[in-house]
């Protein structure tokens, strides 16, 4: 009785909040207009279809001026028509996980075994002091939820690396055969099978390699096609957009399908939730456009949940989605419209040969996340590019640049046969976003310091025949390989310093070259517009580069 009364009271409050003046949209917004939850700030929506209702789980944003995020509990709302929503109040507090200290971040609930399992990202206490994923359980979709383990399901020791925030944004997908999968992560997308009890991992943690991935994965299936939708581009220095990929299996191979929807208004983050309900598909996300009746307005840590209709093309790809104020207050279309143009076109996830000058073969993504360079290079700027080159740079860096260069020396005269770069992601090349490869001899190394404040160039050693205006389609970060075996090969001289450059249009981002966070190579340095790369007002970095050649004999 008490719970029923509370829900009814909150429903009245929610409707009153929706009609309050000063909110985004009309003074008295229609039911279903975005953002459609208006009683508090909400974020990271995770919808669950159960019986004849949708249950929507959200984080509760409470950040004040000057705060990034202040999230202490998770909330649940339910609806049978996606317009009238009942608020069920907080369903769990972050400190209900006794081993957690703060940060009630993204969550999701799935129904299994007659119970409801709640997966959430939190901050684990000492000694880990890092992000982790907990799991709680309830007999009801509206809680109360209690910790199902008494410890983290996934902790920082599960995914060792340089970042303490790897383990966030869990999503759980139960396949048709009953197998449950957990995906999560920032800046890596992790995947693991769950045991039937839903509270333990069942086997090793894998990685899903897709372009531009940042965080917020969401798995769903339509027919025989698996979909991975995720927040993208934050690690490339931009506000997040939603991208997606498709696969014949939850374990891949994944084919990148491009951008699903643009960045959310007033918010650099975005988080997807996708469901089918009563034969219609929907996308849930958040922006930061709401003003509460109290006068508090949306901001970085004060986001609000929105929804749009989602439609598929005949080939199974998803039609791009535009954010609207109308949201679900407008009726859905009758059926899917013909496929509109997509950007970029679908490309295979496997290694892809690119067009190049005669005699030069370019292959992208030959080795995602390389822990070492393939074969035996003449030299490399770092031994373990995946662990040392953690940052992405493209021509949108700072106010925009037109070249990135890495200077280097060779220890013996040789013929250049191949260049390997660790890079990828981005929007791909086109007429407005070209990329060229150039190589310059800067002269005797003793006349130019390895970390000189600038360098100037002469003739491009690749020449008119071999100059590399090359085509690139977005791929997960890996090795881009330029093979000169059948071309007029450049002779590299011992005692000279060289500069390898990627050249492009300022403010564009066709692809990203990975750069270290420290000085990893003593024979050269990383440059932007032929001046040292500046990160956090400091210099002394290197791009991930390996040079291959054949030694010259007398």
C-alpha positions in Angstrom: 0.0 0.0 0.0 2.7 2.4 0.9 4.7 1.8 -2.3 1.5 2.2 -4.4 0.7 5.5 -2.7 4.3 6.7 -3.2 4.3 5.8 -6.9 1.0 7.6 -7.4 2.2 10.7 -5.6 5.4 10.8 -7.6 3.4 10.4 -10.8 1.4 13.5 -9.9 4.6 15.3 -9.1 6.2 14.3 -12.4 3.2 15.5 -14.4 3.2 18.8 -12.5 7.0 19.2 -13.3 6.3 18.5 -16.9 3.8 21.3 -17.1 6.0 23.8 -15.3 7.1 27.0 -17.1 10.7 27.6 -18.0 11.4 24.1 -19.2 13.0 23.3 -22.6 10.4 23.5 -25.3 6.9 24.9 -24.7 5.9 26.5 -21.4 3.5 23.5 -21.0 5.2 20.7 -23.0 3.2 17.9 -24.5 3.6 14.4 -23.0 6.5 12.8 -24.7 8.4 16.0 -25.5 12.1 16.0 -24.8 13.4 15.9 -22.2 10.4 13.8 -21.0 11.5 13.3 -17.3 11.3 16.7 -15.6 11.1 16.1 -11.9 14.9 15.8 -11.4 18.0 15.7 -13.6 18.6 12.3 -15.0 21.3 10.6 -17.2 22.5 7.4 -18.8 19.0 5.9 -19.6 18.7 2.1 -19.7 15.2 0.9 -20.8 13.9 -2.6 -20.0 10.8 -4.1 -21.6 9.0 -6.4 -19.2 5.6 -7.7 -19.9 3.5 -4.7 -21.1 5.7 -1.9 -19.7 8.9 -0.2 -20.2 11.0 0.3 -17.0 13.6 3.1 -17.4 16.7 3.1 -15.1 18.6 6.4 -14.9 21.3 8.0 -12.8 20.3 11.0 -10.8 22.4 14.1 -11.6 22.7 16.5 -8.6 25.8 18.5 -9.6 25.9 22.1 -8.4 27.7 25.0 -10.0 31.4 24.1 -10.6 30.9 20.3 -10.1 31.3 17.9 -12.9 29.1 15.0 -11.7 27.5 14.4 -8.3 25.5 11.2 -8.6 24.5 9.2 -5.5 21.5 7.1 -6.4 19.7 5.5 -9.3 16.0 6.0 -10.2 13.4 4.0 -12.0 10.4 5.2 -14.0 7.8 3.0 -15.8 5.3 3.5 -18.6 2.9 1.5 -20.7 2.8 4.1 -23.5 6.2 6.0 -23.2 4.4 9.3 -22.6 2.9 8.9 -19.2 5.6 7.9 -16.7 5.4 6.8 -13.1 8.3 7.7 -10.9 9.3 5.0 -8.5 11.9 7.0 -6.6 15.4 5.9 -5.8 15.8 2.2 -6.2 19.3 2.0 -4.8 22.0 4.2 -3.4 25.7 3.9 -4.3 26.5 3.2 -0.7 24.2 0.1 -0.7 27.3 -1.4 -2.3 29.3 -1.5 1.0 32.6 -1.7 -0.9 31.8 1.4 -3.0 32.4 5.0 -2.0 30.7 7.2 -4.6 29.6 7.8 -8.2 26.3 6.2 -9.0 27.1 6.1 -12.7 25.5 4.3 -15.7 23.5 1.2 -15.0 21.2 -1.4 -16.6 18.6 -3.9 -15.4 17.8 -7.3 -17.1 15.2 -9.9 -16.2 16.4 -13.4 -15.7 15.6 -16.5 -13.7 12.4 -14.8 -12.3 14.6 -12.0 -10.8 15.9 -8.6 -11.9 19.7 -8.0 -12.0 21.0 -4.5 -11.7 24.5 -3.7 -13.1 26.1 -0.4 -12.2 29.3 1.5 -12.4 30.6 2.9 -9.1 33.9 4.0 -7.4 35.4 1.1 -5.5 37.1 1.9 -2.2 40.6 1.1 -1.0 42.8 -0.5 -2.0 41.6 -0.3 -5.6 40.3 3.3 -5.5 39.1 2.9 -9.1 35.9 2.4 -11.1 34.2 -0.9 -10.8 31.0 -2.7 -11.7 28.6 -4.1 -9.1 25.6 -6.3 -9.5 22.5 -6.2 -7.3 19.3 -8.2 -7.4 15.6 -7.8 -6.7 12.3 -9.7 -7.0 10.7 -6.7 -8.6 11.7 -4.4 -11.5 11.2 -1.4 -9.2 13.3 -2.8 -6.3 14.5 -2.7 -3.7 17.8 -4.0 -5.0 20.4 -5.5 -2.8 24.1 -6.3 -3.5 24.2 -9.8 -5.0 27.9 -10.4 -4.3 29.3 -8.2 -1.6 32.1 -7.3 -3.9 32.7 -6.0 -7.4 31.8 -8.1 -10.4 34.5 -6.3 -12.4 37.3 -4.3 -10.8 40.4 -2.6 -11.9 42.5 -5.7 -11.4 40.2 -7.4 -14.0 41.4 -5.0 -16.7 44.9 -3.9 -15.7 46.2 -0.8 -17.5 47.1 2.8 -17.0 43.6 4.1 -16.5 41.6 3.8 -13.3 38.3 4.5 -15.0 38.3 1.5 -17.4 35.4 -0.3 -15.7 32.3 1.8 -16.2 29.0 1.8 -18.2 27.9 -1.9 -18.1 25.4 -3.2 -20.5 24.0 -6.8 -20.4 22.5 -8.7 -23.3 20.8 -12.1 -23.1 20.9 -13.9 -26.4 18.3 -16.1 -27.9 20.1 -19.2 -26.6 20.0 -17.9 -23.0 23.7 -16.9 -23.0 24.2 -13.6 -21.1 26.9 -11.2 -22.1 28.3 -8.2 -20.3 30.0 -5.3 -22.2 31.5 -2.2 -20.6 34.5 0.2 -20.6 36.2 3.5 -21.2 38.4 3.8 -23.3 38.3 0.1 -24.2 35.2 -1.9 -25.0 35.3 -5.1 -23.0 33.1 -8.2 -23.4 32.6 -11.2 -21.2 30.2 -14.0 -20.8 28.1 -14.2 -17.6 27.4 -17.4 -15.8 23.7 -18.5 -15.6 23.6 -17.1 -12.0 24.3 -13.6 -13.6 26.7 -12.6 -10.8 29.9 -14.1 -12.1 32.0 -13.9 -15.2 32.2 -17.1 -17.2 35.5 -17.1 -19.1 38.1 -14.6 -20.2 37.5 -10.9 -20.9 37.6 -10.0 -24.6 37.9 -6.7 -26.4 35.6 -5.4 -29.1 37.6 -3.2 -31.5 35.5 -0.6 -33.2 36.4 2.9 -34.5 36.1 6.0 -32.3 34.9 4.1 -29.2 34.8 6.0 -26.0 32.2 4.5 -23.6 28.5 3.7 -23.0 28.1 0.5 -25.0 24.6 -0.9 -25.7 24.0 -4.4 -27.2 20.8 -5.4 -28.9 19.7 -7.8 -31.6 17.2 -7.6 -34.5 16.7 -10.8 -36.5 20.0 -12.4 -36.9 22.0 -9.1 -36.7 23.8 -7.9 -33.5 24.2 -4.2 -32.9 26.7 -2.4 -30.7 25.8 1.3 -30.2 28.3 3.4 -28.2 29.4 6.9 -27.3 32.3 8.0 -29.5 34.9 10.7 -30.2 35.6 12.0 -26.7 39.1 10.5 -26.9 39.5 12.4 -30.1 38.9 15.8 -28.5 35.3 16.2 -29.5 31.9 16.1 -27.8 30.5 12.6 -27.9 28.3 11.3 -30.7 26.6 7.9 -31.0 28.1 5.5 -33.4 27.3 1.8 -34.1 28.5 -1.4 -35.6 26.9 -4.6 -36.7 28.0 -8.3 -36.5 26.7 -11.8 -37.2 27.6 -12.8 -33.6 28.0 -11.0 -30.3 31.7 -11.8 -30.5 32.0 -10.3 -34.0 33.5 -9.6 -36.4 32.1 -6.1 -36.0 31.5 -3.9 -39.1 31.5 -0.1 -38.3 28.4 1.6 -39.7 29.2 5.2 -38.8 27.5 7.9 -36.8 23.9 7.2 -35.6 23.2 10.5 -34.0 25.1 13.8 -33.4 26.2 15.2 -30.0 23.5 16.0 -27.4 22.6 19.6 -26.9 24.5 21.3 -24.0 26.2 18.1 -23.1 29.5 16.7 -24.2 28.4 13.2 -23.1 25.7 11.0 -24.6 24.5 7.5 -23.7 22.3 5.1 -25.7 19.5 2.7 -24.8 17.7 0.9 -27.5 14.5 -1.2 -27.3 11.6 -2.5 -29.3 8.2 -2.0 -27.6 4.9 -2.8 -29.2 6.5 -3.3 -32.6 8.2 0.1 -32.6 11.9 0.7 -32.0 13.2 3.5 -29.8 16.5 5.3 -28.9 16.9 6.7 -25.4 19.7 9.2 -24.7 20.3 12.3 -22.6 21.0 16.0 -23.2 21.3 19.0 -20.9 18.4 21.3 -21.9 16.1 21.0 -18.9 15.4 23.8 -16.5 13.7 22.5 -13.3 10.9 24.4 -11.7 13.4 25.4 -9.0 15.3 27.4 -11.7 18.3 25.1 -12.0 19.3 24.7 -15.6 21.0 21.8 -17.4 24.7 21.7 -17.4 27.7 19.3 -17.6 26.5 17.3 -14.6 22.8 18.1 -14.9 21.5 16.1 -17.8 18.0 14.9 -18.7 16.7 11.9 -20.6 15.2 12.0 -24.1 13.8 9.6 -26.6 13.4 9.3 -30.4 11.8 6.8 -32.8 14.3 4.5 -34.4 14.0 3.0 -37.9 15.9 0.5 -39.9 16.9 0.4 -43.6 16.1 -2.7 -45.7 19.7 -3.8 -45.4 19.5 -3.8 -41.6 21.4 -0.6 -41.0 19.8 2.0 -38.8 18.6 5.3 -40.3 20.5 8.3 -38.8 18.5 9.9 -35.9 18.0 13.6 -35.4 17.5 15.0 -31.9 14.1 16.7 -31.6 12.1 18.6 -29.0 8.9 16.8 -30.2 10.4 13.4 -29.3 7.7 10.8 -28.8 4.9 13.4 -28.6 4.8 13.2 -32.4 3.3 10.0 -33.9 5.8 7.4 -35.4 6.0 7.0 -39.1 4.1 4.2 -40.8 6.9 1.8 -41.6 10.5 2.4 -42.5 11.3 4.9 -45.2 13.8 4.1 -48.0 17.4 4.2 -47.0 18.9 7.7 -46.8 22.6 8.3 -47.5 24.9 7.1 -44.7 28.2 8.4 -43.6 30.5 6.6 -43.9 29.4 3.6 -46.0 29.8 0.3 -44.3 33.4 -1.1 -44.4 34.8 -4.4 -43.3 36.4 -4.7 -40.0 39.3 -6.8 -41.3 42.5 -5.3 -42.8 41.6 -3.1 -45.7 43.8 -2.3 -48.7 43.7 1.4 -49.7 44.3 3.1 -53.0 47.8 4.5 -53.3 50.3 5.7 -55.8 51.7 3.1 -58.3 54.0 0.6 -56.6 52.9 1.5 -53.1 50.6 -0.7 -51.0 48.7 0.7 -48.0 46.9 -1.5 -45.6 45.1 -0.2 -42.6 44.3 -1.9 -39.3 46.7 -4.9 -39.9 47.0 -5.3 -36.1 44.6 -3.6 -33.7 46.1 -2.4 -30.4 49.7 -3.5 -31.2 51.8 -4.5 -28.2 54.8 -4.7 -30.5 55.7 -3.8 -34.0 55.4 -6.7 -36.5 58.6 -8.0 -38.0 61.9 -6.3 -37.4 61.9 -2.5 -38.0 65.1 -0.5 -38.5 63.9 1.5 -35.6 60.8 2.5 -33.7 59.9 5.4 -31.5 58.5 3.1 -28.8 58.6 -0.7 -28.2 54.9 -1.1 -27.1 52.7 1.4 -29.0 49.4 0.2 -27.5 50.5 0.9 -23.9 52.7 3.9 -24.6 50.8 5.8 -27.3 47.6 6.6 -25.4 46.5 9.9 -26.9 45.0 10.7 -30.3 45.9 13.7 -32.5 44.4 14.9 -35.7 44.2 18.1 -37.7 41.5 19.4 -35.3 44.1 19.6 -32.5 44.0 23.0 -30.6 42.9 25.6 -33.1 43.7 23.4 -36.1 46.9 22.3 -37.7 47.8 21.1 -41.2 50.6 18.7 -40.4 51.9 16.3 -37.8 55.5 15.1 -38.0 57.8 12.7 -36.3 61.5 13.2 -36.7 63.9 10.3 -36.6 67.4 9.0 -37.4 68.6 5.6 -38.8 71.7 3.9 -37.5 72.8 2.7 -41.0 72.3 3.5 -44.6 69.2 1.7 -45.9 66.5 1.6 -48.5 63.1 2.4 -47.1 60.7 -0.5 -47.7 57.9 0.1 -45.2 56.5 2.6 -42.7 54.1 1.6 -39.9 52.0 4.1 -38.0 49.8 3.3 -35.0 46.6 5.2 -35.7 43.0 5.0 -36.9 39.5 6.2 -35.8 38.3 9.5 -37.3 35.7 10.3 -39.9 37.6 9.0 -43.0 39.0 10.9 -46.0 37.1 12.8 -48.6 37.5 15.9 -50.7 37.3 18.1 -47.7 39.3 15.8 -45.4 42.3 14.7 -47.4 45.4 13.1 -45.9 48.9 12.9 -47.5 52.1 11.3 -46.4 55.4 13.1 -46.9 59.0 12.4 -46.0 61.8 15.1 -45.7 65.6 15.0 -45.2 66.3 17.7 -42.6 70.1 17.4 -43.1 72.9 16.3 -40.7 71.5 15.2 -37.3 74.3 17.1 -35.5 72.9 20.3 -37.0 69.5 19.9 -35.5 68.6 18.9 -31.9 66.4 15.9 -31.6 63.8 18.1 -29.8 64.5 21.3 -31.8 61.9 24.1 -31.4 61.1 23.9 -35.1 62.2 22.4 -38.4 62.0 23.5 -42.1 61.6 21.2 -45.1 62.8 21.0 -48.6 61.8 18.4 -51.3 59.3 15.7 -50.4 61.5 12.5 -50.8 58.4 10.5 -51.8 58.3 12.7 -54.9 55.6 13.4 -57.4 55.2 9.7 -58.2 55.1 8.4 -54.6 53.4 11.3 -52.8 50.7 9.8 -50.7 47.3 11.3 -51.0 45.6 8.2 -49.7 42.1 7.1 -49.0 41.2 6.0 -45.5 38.0 4.6 -44.1 37.4 4.6 -40.3 38.9 1.6 -38.5 39.6 0.8 -34.9 43.1 2.1 -33.9 45.7 -0.3 -35.3 48.7 -0.3 -37.6 48.5 1.6 -40.9 51.2 0.0 -43.1 52.8 1.8 -46.1 54.7 -0.7 -48.2 57.2 0.7 -50.7 58.6 -2.7 -51.8 57.6 -2.2 -55.4 58.2 1.5 -55.6 61.2 3.7 -56.3 62.6 3.3 -52.8 64.0 6.3 -50.8 67.5 6.0 -49.5 67.9 6.8 -45.8 71.3 8.0 -44.7 73.0 7.4 -41.4 73.7 10.7 -39.6 70.8 12.5 -41.1 67.6 13.4 -39.4 64.3 12.9 -41.2 60.7 14.0 -40.7 57.7 11.9 -41.6 54.5 13.9 -41.9 50.8 13.4 -42.1 49.4 16.4 -43.9 45.8 17.5 -44.1 43.1 20.2 -43.8 43.1 22.3 -40.6 40.3 21.4 -38.2 39.5 18.2 -40.0 39.7 14.8 -38.3 39.9 12.1 -41.0 42.1 9.9 -38.8 44.2 10.1 -35.7 47.8 9.3 -35.1 48.6 8.0 -31.6 51.1 9.9 -29.5 52.9 9.1 -26.3 52.5 10.8 -23.0 56.3 11.0 -22.4 59.5 11.2 -24.4 59.9 7.6 -25.6 62.5 8.2 -28.4 65.8 10.0 -28.1 66.5 10.5 -31.8 63.5 12.7 -32.6 60.2 14.2 -31.4 56.6 14.8 -32.3 55.6 18.0 -34.1 52.5 19.9 -35.1 52.9 22.4 -38.0 56.7 21.7 -37.6 56.8 22.9 -34.1 56.8 20.6 -31.0 53.5 19.0 -30.0 52.1 20.7 -27.0 49.9 18.7 -24.6 48.9 20.3 -21.3 51.3 23.2 -22.1 54.2 20.8 -22.2 56.4 19.3 -24.9 58.4 16.1 -25.3 56.3 13.5 -26.9 56.6 11.0 -29.8 54.2 9.6 -32.4 54.0 5.8 -32.7 56.2 5.1 -35.8 58.3 2.2 -37.0 60.6 2.3 -40.1 61.6 -0.8 -42.1 64.4 -1.0 -44.6 67.1 -3.0 -46.3 70.7 -2.2 -45.4 72.9 -1.0 -48.2 76.0 -2.9 -48.9 79.2 -1.7 -50.6 
